[in-house]
């Protein structure tokens, strides 16, 4: 499944589970919106997300994916994206960083490094899939254990789920309940041990017809000085 669809379906699944979970979480004392009202907004958000997913099938856009290592850009690809008849996202390559060619010992070193980076990204992606899409059963377990917190600042609401998959991890959602939109989804976890942190940060945008889409997604492995940033832009109807 493409990362774009993974994030979108993950948000839909999470919002459905959070609708039930929020009712059991005490609203912040300073927040004017109480839990039942917040639940109403979350239900509306879920409906808007489902509508957005259908609206986006009318569009094509450009996906720009940039991989950096120690702050230096190593690879950049641009793809024209659109939904195919089967409902999956199709990609047509626009441009890509040329492959670095080298022979002898230098070539072997480059190939080894490329394989290590590819393995790190693959392992991090597999880890993130434990969080996105979220498991409603895990969200329910977190609710029962008191590991879900809700904080409100005006129309913005932040929902944190602690110890979702591993001790010390965090799955977060940021919502705008005035517009019934999602602003962001964040995952903070680790790979083999706590020193090998892995984070996913997704920010959402809204098109003119109200369709929400993942505008930018950043997968970061600080211990490897590795980051993969994906930006979706240039939306236009086909």
PANU-163291 format. One record per residue: residue number from 1; x, y, z of N, C-alpha, C in turn; residue in one letter. Coordinates in nm, 4 decimals. Example, Ala and Ser with C-alpha at 12.3 -4.5 7.8 and 13.67 -1.06 7.14 Angstrom:
<pts>
PT   seq       n_xx       n_yy       n_zz      ca_xx      ca_yy      ca_zz       c_xx       c_yy       c_zz   type
PT     1     1.3190    -0.5690     0.7800     1.2300    -0.4500     0.7800     1.3200    -0.3300     0.7800      a
PT     2     1.2850    -0.2250     0.7080     1.3670    -0.1060     0.7140     1.2900     0.0030     0.7870      s
</pts>
This chain:
<pts>
PT   seq       n_xx       n_yy       n_zz      ca_xx      ca_yy      ca_zz       c_xx       c_yy       c_zz   type
PT     1     0.0841    -0.1196     0.0000     0.0000     0.0000     0.0000     0.0876     0.1245     0.0000      x
PT     2     0.0555     0.2236    -0.0847     0.1329     0.3457    -0.0916     0.1236     0.4217     0.0398      x
PT     3     0.2321     0.4968     0.0725     0.2375     0.5699     0.1992     0.1216     0.6682     0.2103      x
PT     4     0.0851     0.7328     0.0978    -0.0244     0.8304     0.0968    -0.1533     0.7652     0.1462      x
PT     5    -0.1860     0.6492     0.0881    -0.3084     0.5797     0.1273    -0.2984     0.5251     0.2689      x
PT     6    -0.1781     0.4813     0.3087    -0.1578     0.4276     0.4426    -0.1897     0.5325     0.5474      x
PT     7    -0.1391     0.6539     0.5274    -0.1652     0.7620     0.6218    -0.3135     0.7947     0.6257      x
PT     8    -0.3771     0.8052     0.5073    -0.5175     0.8437     0.5024    -0.6071     0.7398     0.5681      x
PT     9    -0.5849     0.6126     0.5353    -0.6655     0.5065     0.5959    -0.6376     0.4959     0.7447      x
PT    10    -0.5126     0.5237     0.7819    -0.4774     0.5209     0.9240    -0.5541     0.6244     1.0024      x
PT    11    -0.5652     0.7432     0.9474    -0.6396     0.8497     1.0154    -0.7865     0.8131     1.0265      x
PT    12    -0.8442     0.7594     0.9183    -0.9849     0.7189     0.9213    -1.0105     0.6146     1.0301      x
PT    13    -0.9223     0.5144     1.0367    -0.9387     0.4086     1.1363    -0.9248     0.4645     1.2771      x
PT    14    -0.8274     0.5531     1.2951    -0.8029     0.6088     1.4279    -0.9181     0.6964     1.4736      x
PT    15    -0.9700     0.7783     1.3837    -1.0796     0.8679     1.4209    -1.2014     0.7871     1.4643      x
PT    16    -1.2273     0.6756     1.3947    -1.3389     0.5910     1.4342    -1.3220     0.5375     1.5749      x
PT    17    -1.2021     0.4906     1.6083    -1.1761     0.4379     1.7416    -1.1756     0.5487     1.8463      x
PT    18    -1.1236     0.6650     1.8084    -1.1168     0.7761     1.9041    -1.2555     0.8287     1.9394      x
PT    19    -1.3489     0.8152     1.8459    -1.4862     0.8574     1.8748    -1.5379     0.7902     2.0014      x
PT    20    -1.5092     0.6616     2.0149    -1.5520     0.5867     2.1329    -1.4633     0.6166     2.2527      x
PT    21    -1.3333     0.6295     2.2278    -1.2389     0.6486     2.3377    -1.2575     0.7818     2.4085      x
PT    22    -1.2880     0.8864     2.3334    -1.2970     1.0203     2.3909    -1.4025     1.0287     2.5009      x
PT    23    -1.5106     0.9523     2.4871    -1.6172     0.9579     2.5862    -1.5690     0.9184     2.7254      x
PT    24    -1.4640     0.8384     2.7305    -1.4152     0.7919     2.8607    -1.3015     0.8775     2.9138      x
PT    25    -1.2601     0.9804     2.8379    -1.1492     1.0649     2.8804    -1.2034     1.1960     2.9363      x
PT    26    -1.1710     1.2310     3.0611    -1.2191     1.3557     3.1170    -1.1700     1.4747     3.0369      x
PT    27    -1.2587     1.5663     3.0061    -1.2179     1.6869     2.9337    -1.1358     1.7763     3.0253      x
PT    28    -1.0358     1.8504     2.9706    -0.9559     1.9391     3.0533    -1.0438     2.0399     3.1252      x
PT    29    -1.0054     2.0732     3.2467    -1.0875     2.1625     3.3285    -1.1046     2.2981     3.2632      x
PT    30    -0.9983     2.3452     3.1911    -1.0059     2.4779     3.1334    -1.0749     2.4792     2.9976      x
PT    31    -1.1060     2.3616     2.9440    -1.1621     2.3539     2.8100    -1.3127     2.3767     2.8129      x
PT    32    -1.3638     2.4666     2.7263    -1.5074     2.4907     2.7226    -1.5855     2.3773     2.6585      x
PT    33    -1.5208     2.2989     2.5736    -1.5888     2.1895     2.5053    -1.5803     2.0637     2.5894      x
PT    34    -1.6927     2.0060     2.6266    -1.6942     1.8849     2.7063    -1.6880     1.7633     2.6151      x
PT    35    -1.6655     1.6467     2.6736    -1.6438     1.5248     2.5969    -1.7554     1.4945     2.4972      x
PT    36    -1.8838     1.5028     2.5343    -1.9889     1.4732     2.4359    -1.9816     1.5639     2.3139      x
PT    37    -1.9522     1.6947     2.3353    -1.9398     1.7874     2.2234    -1.8189     1.7531     2.1381      x
PT    38    -1.7103     1.7157     2.2019    -1.5902     1.6782     2.1297    -1.6170     1.5533     2.0461      x
PT    39    -1.6932     1.4599     2.1028    -1.7279     1.3396     2.0274    -1.8060     1.3764     1.9018      x
PT    40    -1.8963     1.4725     1.9123    -1.9752     1.5163     1.7971    -1.8845     1.5700     1.6873      x
PT    41    -1.7827     1.6484     1.7271    -1.6890     1.7031     1.6296    -1.6050     1.5932     1.5653      x
PT    42    -1.5662     1.4937     1.6446    -1.4850     1.3845     1.5914    -1.5655     1.3028     1.4908      x
PT    43    -1.6950     1.2829     1.5182    -1.7815     1.2129     1.4233    -1.7890     1.2912     1.2916      x
PT    44    -1.8029     1.4250     1.3013    -1.8084     1.5096     1.1821    -1.6755     1.5041     1.1067      x
PT    45    -1.5649     1.4998     1.1816    -1.4334     1.4900     1.1195    -1.4194     1.3600     1.0420      x
PT    46    -1.4670     1.2517     1.1008    -1.4596     1.1223     1.0331    -1.5380     1.1269     0.9022      x
PT    47    -1.6549     1.1900     0.9041    -1.7358     1.2021     0.7827    -1.6629     1.2859     0.6777      x
PT    48    -1.5963     1.3941     0.7222    -1.5225     1.4802     0.6304    -1.4036     1.4070     0.5682      x
PT    49    -1.3385     1.3226     0.6479    -1.2254     1.2459     0.5966    -1.2703     1.1468     0.4897      x
PT    50    -1.3831     1.0799     0.5153    -1.4369     0.9850     0.4176    -1.4750     1.0579     0.2885      x
PT    51    -1.5339     1.1768     0.3034    -1.5708     1.2576     0.1869    -1.4457     1.3013     0.1118      x
PT    52    -1.3420     1.3395     0.1866    -1.2169     1.3837     0.1251    -1.1546     1.2745     0.0416      x
PT    53    -1.1596     1.1532     0.0933    -1.0995     1.0417     0.0210    -1.1649     1.0224    -0.1151      x
PT    54    -1.2963     1.0459    -0.1232    -1.3671     1.0356    -0.2509    -1.3346     1.1553    -0.3399      x
PT    55    -1.3308     1.2747    -0.2834    -1.3016     1.3948    -0.3625    -1.1627     1.3883    -0.4251      x
PT    56    -1.0668     1.3331    -0.3514    -0.9291     1.3291    -0.4003    -0.9125     1.2401    -0.5230      x
PT    57    -1.0083     1.1523    -0.5468    -1.0004     1.0648    -0.6642    -1.0201     1.1426    -0.7937      x
PT    58    -1.0654     1.2677    -0.7824    -1.0827     1.3529    -0.9002    -0.9541     1.4267    -0.9371      x
PT    59    -0.8537     1.4187    -0.8482    -0.7338     1.5009    -0.8634    -0.6121     1.4212    -0.9096      x
PT    60    -0.5153     1.4976    -0.9606    -0.3796     1.4484    -0.9756    -0.2891     1.5490    -0.9044      x
PT    61    -0.1710     1.5031    -0.8640    -0.0810     1.5910    -0.7889     0.0622     1.5439    -0.8070      x
PT    62     0.1548     1.6227    -0.7542     0.2969     1.5884    -0.7628     0.3471     1.5501    -0.6233      x
PT    63     0.4080     1.4326    -0.6167     0.4701     1.3861    -0.4928     0.6212     1.4044    -0.5062      x
PT    64     0.6788     1.4802    -0.4129     0.8233     1.5016    -0.4107     0.8798     1.4326    -0.2875      x
PT    65     0.9707     1.3406    -0.3098     1.0296     1.2627    -0.2001     1.1793     1.2898    -0.1952      x
PT    66     1.2253     1.3384    -0.0794     1.3659     1.3741    -0.0639     1.4256     1.2969     0.0530      x
PT    67     1.5371     1.2281     0.0270     1.6067     1.1559     0.1324     1.7366     1.2290     0.1640      x
PT    68     1.7572     1.2601     0.2918     1.8797     1.3272     0.3325     1.9537     1.2412     0.4347      x
PT    69     2.0858     1.2481     0.4295     2.1721     1.1767     0.5229     2.2714     1.2776     0.5793      x
PT    70     2.2718     1.2928     0.7100     2.3577     1.3908     0.7784     2.3357     1.5310     0.7214      x
PT    71     2.2085     1.5604     0.6913     2.1729     1.6929     0.6422     2.1999     1.7162     0.4948      x
PT    72     2.2568     1.6181     0.4267     2.2897     1.6326     0.2849     2.1918     1.5532     0.1999      x
PT    73     2.1352     1.6203     0.0994     2.0408     1.5525     0.0114     2.1108     1.4445    -0.0700      x
PT    74     2.0570     1.3229    -0.0624     2.1153     1.2111    -0.1343     2.0293     1.1631    -0.2495      x
PT    75     1.9005     1.1838    -0.2375     1.8110     1.1334    -0.3413     1.6838     1.2170    -0.3439      x
PT    76     1.6368     1.2454    -0.4660     1.5112     1.3202    -0.4837     1.4352     1.2598    -0.6012      x
PT    77     1.3088     1.2310    -0.5782     1.2241     1.1816    -0.6864     1.0957     1.2621    -0.6903      x
PT    78     1.0440     1.2811    -0.8111     0.9154     1.3476    -0.8296     0.8264     1.2559    -0.9120      x
PT    79     0.7047     1.2368    -0.8638     0.6092     1.1515    -0.9331     0.4773     1.2248    -0.9546      x
PT    80     0.4175     1.2024    -1.0709     0.2799     1.2467    -1.0938     0.1904     1.1373    -1.0388      x
PT    81     0.0978     1.1749    -0.9511     0.0132     1.0765    -0.8830    -0.1342     1.0987    -0.9148      x
PT    82    -0.2080     0.9908    -0.9197    -0.3524     0.9974    -0.9420    -0.4117     0.8619    -0.9054      x
PT    83    -0.5409     0.8605    -0.8835    -0.6101     0.7358    -0.8512    -0.6472     0.6621    -0.9794      x
PT    84    -0.6185     0.5317    -0.9823    -0.6552     0.4489    -1.0960    -0.7972     0.3976    -1.0824      x
PT    85    -0.8472     0.3278    -1.1842    -0.9839     0.2735    -1.1817    -1.0093     0.1795    -1.0641      x
PT    86    -0.9033     0.1136    -1.0161    -0.9200     0.0192    -0.9049    -0.9154     0.0869    -0.7684      x
PT    87    -0.9040     0.2214    -0.7680    -0.9048     0.2946    -0.6413    -0.7704     0.3061    -0.5731      x
PT    88    -0.6640     0.2565    -0.6380    -0.5304     0.2691    -0.5801    -0.4555     0.3830    -0.6477      x
PT    89    -0.3574     0.4379    -0.5784    -0.2805     0.5500    -0.6326    -0.1781     0.4997    -0.7332      x
PT    90    -0.1783     0.5616    -0.8503    -0.0816     0.5315    -0.9556     0.0247     0.6411    -0.9570      x
PT    91     0.1486     0.6017    -0.9902     0.2579     0.6987    -0.9946     0.3296     0.6902    -1.1288      x
PT    92     0.3569     0.8080    -1.1860     0.4338     0.8179    -1.3090     0.5558     0.9051    -1.2793      x
PT    93     0.6740     0.8490    -1.2995     0.7969     0.9204    -1.2667     0.8130     1.0458    -1.3522      x
PT    94     0.8410     1.1569    -1.2833     0.8706     1.2838    -1.3513     1.0218     1.3034    -1.3592      x
PT    95     1.0887     1.2878    -1.2442     1.2338     1.3030    -1.2404     1.2894     1.2293    -1.1195      x
PT    96     1.4185     1.1982    -1.1266     1.4847     1.1292    -1.0159     1.6334     1.1598    -1.0184      x
PT    97     1.6942     1.1567    -0.9008     1.8387     1.1763    -0.8920     1.9098     1.0631    -0.9648      x
PT    98     2.0030     1.0953    -1.0537     2.0751     0.9893    -1.1258     2.1495     0.8973    -1.0290      x
PT    99     2.1551     0.7704    -1.0634     2.2275     0.6733    -0.9822     2.3771     0.7050    -0.9860      x
PT   100     2.4403     0.7006    -0.8675     2.5839     0.7234    -0.8608     2.6581     0.5977    -0.9045      x
PT   101     2.7443     0.6118    -1.0052     2.8176     0.4980    -1.0574     2.9633     0.5047    -1.0120      x
PT   102     3.0139     0.3938    -0.9643     3.1538     0.3843    -0.9252     3.1965     0.2390    -0.9339      x
PT   103     3.3227     0.2182    -0.9570     3.3739     0.0815    -0.9687     3.4765     0.0542    -0.8605      x
PT   104     3.5187    -0.0691    -0.8527     3.6219    -0.1056    -0.7570     3.5759    -0.0947    -0.6133      x
PT   105     3.6710    -0.0655    -0.5248     3.6423    -0.0579    -0.3817     3.5420     0.0523    -0.3505      x
PT   106     3.5564     0.1673    -0.4160     3.4636     0.2784    -0.3916     3.3217     0.2377    -0.4277      x
PT   107     3.3073     0.1662    -0.5375     3.1755     0.1213    -0.5798     3.1135     0.0265    -0.4790      x
PT   108     3.1947    -0.0632    -0.4235     3.1454    -0.1570    -0.3234     3.1017    -0.0850    -0.1968      x
PT   109     3.1782     0.0178    -0.1569     3.1436     0.0959    -0.0374     3.0109     0.1678    -0.0577      x
PT   110     2.9931     0.2267    -0.1770     2.8693     0.2999    -0.2071     2.7498     0.2046    -0.2063      x
PT   111     2.7655     0.0882    -0.2685     2.6559    -0.0084    -0.2745     2.6203    -0.0596    -0.1349      x
PT   112     2.7216    -0.0799    -0.0508     2.6959    -0.1263     0.0855     2.6180    -0.0216     0.1640      x
PT   113     2.6581     0.1056     0.1482     2.5895     0.2139     0.2191     2.4455     0.2272     0.1705      x
PT   114     2.4248     0.2160     0.0407     2.2894     0.2241    -0.0149     2.2019     0.1125     0.0399      x
PT   115     2.2590    -0.0071     0.0528     2.1832    -0.1214     0.1055     2.1476    -0.1003     0.2515      x
PT   116     2.2408    -0.0420     0.3280     2.2151    -0.0148     0.4699     2.1034     0.0879     0.4855      x
PT   117     2.1077     0.1926     0.4047     2.0041     0.2967     0.4107     1.8684     0.2394     0.3720      x
PT   118     1.8671     0.1593     0.2652     1.7417     0.0976     0.2207     1.6844     0.0080     0.3299      x
PT   119     1.7709    -0.0658     0.3994     1.7255    -0.1540     0.5075     1.6704    -0.0731     0.6241      x
PT   120     1.7373     0.0385     0.6577     1.6896     0.1241     0.7670     1.5509     0.1795     0.7357      x
PT   121     1.5327     0.2273     0.6123     1.4036     0.2841     0.5728     1.2955     0.1762     0.5722      x
PT   122     1.3302     0.0574     0.5233     1.2339    -0.0529     0.5210     1.1924    -0.0926     0.6623      x
PT   123     1.2898    -0.1046     0.7532     1.2597    -0.1432     0.8916     1.1773    -0.0359     0.9620      x
PT   124     1.2106     0.0908     0.9365     1.1342     0.1996     0.9970     0.9918     0.2014     0.9432      x
PT   125     0.9765     0.1764     0.8140     0.8435     0.1712     0.7543     0.7595     0.0600     0.8131      x
PT   126     0.8227    -0.0564     0.8354     0.7503    -0.1690     0.8963     0.7074    -0.1350     1.0386      x
PT   127     0.7924    -0.0632     1.1108     0.7594    -0.0219     1.2477     0.6420     0.0753     1.2473      x
PT   128     0.6459     0.1734     1.1568     0.5389     0.2735     1.1500     0.4049     0.2081     1.1191      x
PT   129     0.4062     0.0987     1.0425     0.2811     0.0307     1.0086     0.2149    -0.0330     1.1307      x
PT   130     0.2892    -0.0452     1.2414     0.2278    -0.0930     1.3654     0.1400     0.0163     1.4271      x
PT   131     0.1614     0.1405     1.3825     0.0879     0.2550     1.4366    -0.0146     0.3100     1.3379      x
PT   132     0.0167     0.3008     1.2093    -0.0698     0.3579     1.1061    -0.0971     0.2510     1.0005      x
PT   133    -0.2233     0.2045     0.9861    -0.3406     0.2494     1.0616    -0.3420     0.1928     1.2032      x
PT   134    -0.3924     0.2697     1.2988    -0.3974     0.2238     1.4379    -0.4954     0.1084     1.4564      x
PT   135    -0.4701     0.0291     1.5570    -0.5544    -0.0849     1.5922    -0.6590    -0.0388     1.6940      x
PT   136    -0.7878    -0.0424     1.6596    -0.8913     0.0005     1.7539    -0.8820    -0.0710     1.8888      x
PT   137    -0.8393    -0.1978     1.8872    -0.8277    -0.2737     2.0124    -0.7198    -0.2135     2.1015      x
PT   138    -0.6111    -0.1683     2.0414    -0.5034    -0.1066     2.1194    -0.5480     0.0289     2.1758      x
PT   139    -0.6232     0.1035     2.0948    -0.6748     0.2313     2.1432    -0.7709     0.2082     2.2591      x
PT   140    -0.8537     0.1047     2.2478    -0.9471     0.0719     2.3560    -0.8717     0.0308     2.4824      x
PT   141    -0.7625    -0.0460     2.4641    -0.6817    -0.0877     2.5791    -0.6168     0.0334     2.6454      x
PT   142    -0.5697     0.1270     2.5633    -0.5082     0.2492     2.6172    -0.6110     0.3316     2.6931      x
PT   143    -0.7338     0.3356     2.6404    -0.8422     0.4080     2.7077    -0.8683     0.3478     2.8454      x
PT   144    -0.8788     0.2155     2.8518    -0.9077     0.1484     2.9789    -0.7943     0.1654     3.0785      x
PT   145    -0.6704     0.1772     3.0279    -0.5545     0.1922     3.1166    -0.5276     0.3382     3.1513      x
PT   146    -0.6095     0.4295     3.0997    -0.5914     0.5710     3.1303    -0.4721     0.6335     3.0598      x
PT   147    -0.4384     0.5819     2.9407    -0.3202     0.6323     2.8701    -0.3566     0.7255     2.7539      x
PT   148    -0.4818     0.7696     2.7505    -0.5241     0.8667     2.6490    -0.5521     0.9993     2.7182      x
PT   149    -0.4932     1.1056     2.6654    -0.5174     1.2388     2.7214    -0.5652     1.3324     2.6114      x
PT   150    -0.6507     1.4272     2.6498    -0.7054     1.5254     2.5569    -0.6736     1.6643     2.6100      x
PT   151    -0.6123     1.7469     2.5263    -0.5810     1.8853     2.5641    -0.6401     1.9779     2.4587      x
PT   152    -0.7052     2.0835     2.5041    -0.7704     2.1759     2.4115    -0.7166     2.3169     2.4290      x
PT   153    -0.6902     2.3825     2.3160    -0.6473     2.5218     2.3145    -0.7308     2.5921     2.2080      x
PT   154    -0.8403     2.6552     2.2516    -0.9329     2.7151     2.1562    -0.9949     2.6065     2.0706      x
PT   155    -0.9945     2.6242     1.9381    -1.0555     2.5230     1.8514    -0.9645     2.4026     1.8258      x
PT   156    -0.8392     2.4106     1.8698    -0.7461     2.3009     1.8443    -0.7434     2.2025     1.9605      x
PT   157    -0.7538     2.0751     1.9260    -0.7550     1.9685     2.0262    -0.6433     1.8690     1.9939      x
PT   158    -0.5657     1.8339     2.0947    -0.4575     1.7372     2.0780    -0.4917     1.6121     2.1581      x
PT   159    -0.4869     1.4980     2.0928    -0.5167     1.3697     2.1562    -0.3903     1.2855     2.1563      x
PT   160    -0.3417     1.2494     2.2736    -0.2200     1.1697     2.2876    -0.2537     1.0297     2.3380      x
PT   161    -0.1947     0.9296     2.2746    -0.2085     0.7908     2.3204    -0.0689     0.7420     2.3577      x
PT   162    -0.0451     0.7229     2.4852     0.0870     0.6845     2.5347     0.0999     0.5321     2.5429      x
PT   163     0.2225     0.4835     2.5289     0.2517     0.3397     2.5393     0.1599     0.2588     2.4480      x
PT   164     0.1442     0.3052     2.3271     0.0524     0.2389     2.2332     0.1044     0.1013     2.1932      x
PT   165     0.2283     0.0947     2.1470     0.2895    -0.0310     2.1035     0.4063    -0.0701     2.1929      x
PT   166     0.4839     0.0313     2.2365     0.6009     0.0088     2.3200     0.5991     0.1041     2.4386      x
PT   167     0.6635     0.0658     2.5436     0.6720     0.1515     2.6616     0.7465     0.2795     2.6253      x
PT   168     0.6809     0.3923     2.6455     0.7443     0.5199     2.6187     0.7160     0.5778     2.4812      x
PT   169     0.6383     0.5078     2.3978     0.6068     0.5636     2.2664     0.4853     0.6557     2.2751      x
PT   170     0.4527     0.7206     2.1634     0.3420     0.8168     2.1626     0.2813     0.8249     2.0236      x
PT   171     0.1484     0.8147     2.0190     0.0718     0.8333     1.8964    -0.0192     0.9527     1.9208      x
PT   172    -0.0077     1.0567     1.8384    -0.0801     1.1822     1.8630    -0.1584     1.2275     1.7404      x
PT   173    -0.2698     1.2947     1.7684    -0.3515     1.3555     1.6642    -0.3813     1.4997     1.7041      x
PT   174    -0.3791     1.5897     1.6060    -0.4156     1.7284     1.6309    -0.5337     1.7635     1.5416      x
PT   175    -0.6420     1.8101     1.6022    -0.7659     1.8370     1.5310    -0.8049     1.9834     1.5426      x
PT   176    -0.8764     2.0324     1.4419    -0.9391     2.1642     1.4472    -1.0889     2.1391     1.4525      x
PT   177    -1.1478     2.1541     1.5720    -1.2888     2.1199     1.5863    -1.3815     2.2304     1.5368      x
PT   178    -1.3248     2.3490     1.5069    -1.4079     2.4553     1.4490    -1.4365     2.4235     1.3015      x
PT   179    -1.3344     2.3685     1.2335    -1.3486     2.3354     1.0920    -1.3737     2.1861     1.0686      x
PT   180    -1.3685     2.1069     1.1773    -1.3819     1.9610     1.1677    -1.2795     1.9036     1.0697      x
PT   181    -1.1535     1.9438     1.0900    -1.0434     1.8961     1.0070    -0.9329     1.8400     1.0956      x
PT   182    -0.8478     1.7579     1.0352    -0.7302     1.7088     1.1062    -0.6102     1.7923     1.0635      x
PT   183    -0.5310     1.8331     1.1595    -0.4138     1.9156     1.1311    -0.2863     1.8325     1.1239      x
PT   184    -0.2801     1.7270     1.2058    -0.1578     1.6486     1.2040    -0.1703     1.5148     1.2718      x
PT   185    -0.0778     1.4256     1.2380    -0.0659     1.2936     1.2992     0.0824     1.2710     1.3260      x
PT   186     0.1168     1.2335     1.4483     0.2571     1.2128     1.4849     0.2766     1.0782     1.5532      x
PT   187     0.3878     1.0146     1.5219     0.4289     0.8917     1.5897     0.5697     0.9122     1.6426      x
PT   188     0.5894     0.8806     1.7695     0.7226     0.8864     1.8294     0.7493     0.7509     1.8934      x
PT   189     0.8467     0.6782     1.8389     0.8734     0.5429     1.8861     1.0228     0.5148     1.8756      x
PT   190     1.0620     0.3878     1.8810     1.2025     0.3512     1.8682     1.2131     0.2124     1.8067      x
PT   191     1.3300     0.1830     1.7521     1.3494     0.0574     1.6804     1.4009    -0.0522     1.7740      x
PT   192     1.5294    -0.0853     1.7711     1.5805    -0.1934     1.8549     1.5861    -0.1550     2.0025      x
PT   193     1.6162    -0.0286     2.0299     1.6201     0.0199     2.1671     1.5854     0.1673     2.1686      x
PT   194     1.5691     0.2239     2.2883     1.5233     0.3626     2.3017     1.6196     0.4635     2.2403      x
PT   195     1.7474     0.4243     2.2207     1.8443     0.5160     2.1605     1.8251     0.5277     2.0098      x
PT   196     1.7521     0.4327     1.9527     1.7270     0.4338     1.8087     1.5863     0.4870     1.7812      x
PT   197     1.5695     0.6158     1.8033     1.4380     0.6780     1.7882     1.3925     0.6778     1.6422      x
PT   198     1.2612     0.6713     1.6253     1.1994     0.6807     1.4926     1.0738     0.7660     1.5075      x
PT   199     1.0598     0.8658     1.4225     0.9426     0.9533     1.4312     0.8787     0.9694     1.2942      x
PT   200     0.7477     0.9846     1.2965     0.6705     1.0152     1.1763     0.5869     1.1380     1.2072      x
PT   201     0.6002     1.2395     1.1243     0.5237     1.3624     1.1415     0.4473     1.3904     1.0125      x
PT   202     0.3162     1.4006     1.0228     0.2337     1.4271     0.9055     0.1485     1.5510     0.9298      x
PT   203     0.1568     1.6463     0.8369     0.0707     1.7646     0.8434    -0.0265     1.7588     0.7260      x
PT   204    -0.1479     1.8068     0.7504    -0.2539     1.7984     0.6494    -0.2887     1.9358     0.5942      x
PT   205    -0.3295     1.9376     0.4683    -0.3767     2.0589     0.4043    -0.5210     2.0399     0.3595      x
PT   206    -0.5838     2.1479     0.3149    -0.7228     2.1434     0.2688    -0.7334     2.2139     0.1344      x
PT   207    -0.7955     2.1488     0.0371    -0.8151     2.2069    -0.0950    -0.9402     2.2948    -0.0970      x
PT   208    -0.9620     2.3616    -0.2102    -1.0728     2.4553    -0.2203    -1.2092     2.3935    -0.2002      x
PT   209    -1.2246     2.2655    -0.2374    -1.3545     2.1997    -0.2203    -1.3688     2.1321    -0.0842      x
PT   210    -1.2707     2.1565     0.0047    -1.2783     2.1017     0.1395    -1.2067     1.9692     0.1572      x
PT   211    -1.1524     1.9132     0.0498    -1.0824     1.7844     0.0596    -0.9541     1.7986     0.1402      x
PT   212    -0.9373     1.7129     0.2400    -0.8156     1.7106     0.3202    -0.7165     1.6114     0.2614      x
PT   213    -0.5888     1.6440     0.2703    -0.4861     1.5559     0.2151    -0.3582     1.5676     0.2986      x
PT   214    -0.2753     1.4609     0.3017    -0.1482     1.4679     0.3733    -0.0489     1.5526     0.2948      x
PT   215    -0.0287     1.6777     0.3396     0.0545     1.7712     0.2648     0.2029     1.7376     0.2766      x
PT   216     0.2447     1.6991     0.3968     0.3865     1.6691     0.4175     0.4013     1.5580     0.5207      x
PT   217     0.4853     1.4622     0.4897     0.5148     1.3527     0.5815     0.6656     1.3418     0.5966      x
PT   218     0.7121     1.3371     0.7221     0.8556     1.3280     0.7492     0.8823     1.2048     0.8348      x
PT   219     0.9611     1.1138     0.7806     1.0074     0.9972     0.8550     1.1514     1.0252     0.8948      x
PT   220     1.1793     1.0224     1.0250     1.3117     1.0606     1.0735     1.3717     0.9521     1.1623      x
PT   221     1.5002     0.9231     1.1386     1.5785     0.8306     1.2212     1.7006     0.9074     1.2711      x
PT   222     1.6875     0.9794     1.3824     1.7961     1.0652     1.4306     1.9280     0.9919     1.4545      x
PT   223     1.9217     0.8703     1.5066     2.0459     0.7976     1.5352     2.1223     0.7618     1.4080      x
PT   224     2.0517     0.7599     1.2944     2.1152     0.7327     1.1653     2.1396     0.8616     1.0861      x
PT   225     2.0953     0.9756     1.1434     2.1021     1.1044     1.0726     2.0319     1.0947     0.9371      x
PT   226     1.9214     1.0207     0.9363     1.8498     0.9907     0.8131     1.7079     1.0467     0.8192      x
PT   227     1.6660     1.1101     0.7096     1.5310     1.1668     0.7027     1.4753     1.1492     0.5627      x
PT   228     1.3482     1.1115     0.5572     1.2770     1.1017     0.4294     1.1559     1.1944     0.4376      x
PT   229     1.1570     1.2944     0.3526     1.0485     1.3952     0.3528     0.9683     1.3808     0.2236      x
PT   230     0.8359     1.3668     0.2389     0.7476     1.3536     0.1229     0.6475     1.4691     0.1236      x
PT   231     0.6440     1.5435     0.0140     0.5535     1.6583     0.0011     0.4589     1.6330    -0.1158      x
PT   232     0.3291     1.6511    -0.0925     0.2277     1.6397    -0.1974     0.1778     1.7790    -0.2306      x
PT   233     0.1866     1.8192    -0.3583     0.1523     1.9559    -0.3964     0.0984     1.9586    -0.5397      x
PT   234     0.0609     2.0780    -0.5842     0.0172     2.0958    -0.7221    -0.1104     2.0220    -0.7569      x
PT   235    -0.2051     2.0153    -0.6645    -0.3291     1.9430    -0.6884    -0.4121     2.0131    -0.7981      x
PT   236    -0.4599     1.9348    -0.8937    -0.5518     1.9870    -0.9951    -0.6428     1.8760    -1.0408      x
PT   237    -0.7650     1.9120    -1.0775    -0.8616     1.8116    -1.1194    -0.8250     1.7588    -1.2570      x
PT   238    -0.8468     1.6295    -1.2740    -0.8109     1.5639    -1.4007    -0.9177     1.5871    -1.5068      x
</pts>
